[in-house]
Every structure is written in C-alpha cells, then in structure tokens.
Amino acid sequence: MSLFRRPMPALLSACALALAATGAAAQTSVKMVLNWKYEGAQAWFFTAQDKGYFKAEGLDVEIDQGEGSAASIPKVAAGAYQAGFGDVNALIDLASKRPADAPVAVYMLYNTPPFTLVVKQDSPIRTPKDLEGKTIGGPANDGALKLFPAFAKIANVDPAKVNITNMAPNLREQMLSRGQIDAAFGYVTTVSFSAKAMGLDPAKDLRFIRYGDHGMDLYSNAVFFSRAFVKDNPKAVQGFVKALNRAIRDVIADPDAGVAAVMKREPLLKREVEKEKLLATLRNDMSHPEIARIGLGDIDEARMQRAIEIVADANKLPRKPTVAEVFDRGFLPARAERPSSLDRQP
C-alpha cells in the first residue's frame, strides 16, 4: 500500500503547479497609458486595480502615467500600449488620416468639453476675437491647443494673427501670471488646480473662455483600445470596461477611498487637493445632462457626428470618419449598470 501512496504529494504538487500555470496563462496582459501624471481624477483606474476588479475579469493591467490627453493616442496606435485614456478629438484626427492604425474608444468619461483658454482677470481679452495679435501658450500635447484651429474657425478668429508658443506643463500658469503669455490653453479643472497650487484664486484671478460656450459641444477624454487588441481580445476589452464601470460607481459612492488609491501611487500628492480635483472632474467634466438618458460611458451618436464634422472641417482633414470608426458601444455594461447621475458626492 505504501508503494502507491508515496507519489501522491509529488502528484498533488505537480497538479497545483499545472493549475497555477493555467491560471497565469488565463490572465490577459493590458498595458495602459493615462492622460496625465497620477492625480485624483484617475481614481477609478487604480480602484479597479486594487480591488481586484481587473483580475476578476482575467486581466493583468499595468497603468503608466501620461504626457497629455492627445499624447496617449499615438502611443496606443504605435503598439506601445494596448489601452489608453485621452482626447477623443485627437483620435478623430488620427482616424481620418490613418484609419487602420487609429484606436477605438469604448467608454466615454469626459462627456462635457473641458477645453478652455484662460486669461488673467484684468486681461483686455474679453472675446475670442481679442486673441488676434496676442500670444497663447500651452504644452505641445494639450487637447485645447490641438483643437484651436477648430475653435478659431467657429469663433471667427484668424489663427494667422495668433502667436502660439509651447512650454513644459508646469510652467504654463507661471508664464501666464508673469505676463509672458497673454492667454493659456488648458482644461478648466487642470488649470484651476495648478493656479491654486501657486496661491492664486481661479475665481478671482482668472477668466476662462470655454470652447463649449462658443459652439464646440465636443466630447473629450475616453478609454480606448488599439484596433488589433479589440479584434483579437474582445472579451478582455469587455472585461476591462466592466471592471472600470464597477470602480467608477465605487468612487462616486466613496471619493475618499478613490483618492486613497491614488495616494498609494504618488504619496507626495496632497490628499485634500486630489479629492477636490476628483469631485470637480465629476461635476464639471462628466455630468453632461445626456447621461440621465444614455448613462455614463455611452455617447449620443448625433452629437458625436457633429463633433466629427467640426474637427474634420476646421482641421481640413482628408476624410470624416464615421461614428462607428471612433466609438464602439458594444463593450459597454448594460444600461442599468452604468451611472445615470454623479450627484452622490459629499
């Protein structure tokens, strides 16, 4: 009898190793690049990671910091990453020029246009037309800068009469404050919090000329995947979106826990500032009235079609991509599972 019992531990060990190997093989690797450095407004990505939501969907997700909302699109298109978070309008541009390479958006997060031009409160620039003859500055990959040709056309501004200069992102508000530039490109929330960090009061010291107030009712940042990954790993894409949506609901219900997940990645951040930034993003960038009808994550096709036409016409793109080329709602969780309101905030 003992002759037959001896091999059992080795056999069990071998079986355990085989099962572990199978489990490891089942995990699909996803490298994701964000829109910007780690910050409060990315809490859902880290929450999904820390709570095991990605893992539960069979995903091994690695999340890297970004360099601007427009910069993440070419990184995914080039194959350096499978997924990204960034400006869908830059995606539209690439889809027009290189449709085979352009990523496809699968979950819309920033449904209200955050793009803005910011000036000092005492600036003589009151209307878009006043920008002519002035110098506007912004990081090279800033979404508002990339969309300026479209804004200029709609707002009747001659872009040839505007001087545009680039700088490192951390210098933008400093240069504006010192009068080295007359106006700055940016996102309302990003500029506001950068100004606060300098000791400025955005409400008293700055004025914002928002693109959305001048006929540019555009979508902004979305989660997107490379076309090759979508084709080869549709279940992984669906699982990623399901996990993310679950984490978004958690962060809406408990922003403090969401910020704690961010702080784990970047302990030098100021917790209260990041919480305020997160709540401002929910309030200003993600609460378009349409979500009561279609839910967070989805798009209104007619609105997206208008956005495509605005971007294509103003930038003289070679073709106008279809809505289906830009956004695929086929991976979204059921309507009842997606938020209809983001009001449950402390």
Disulfide bonds with the S-S distance in Angstrom:
none
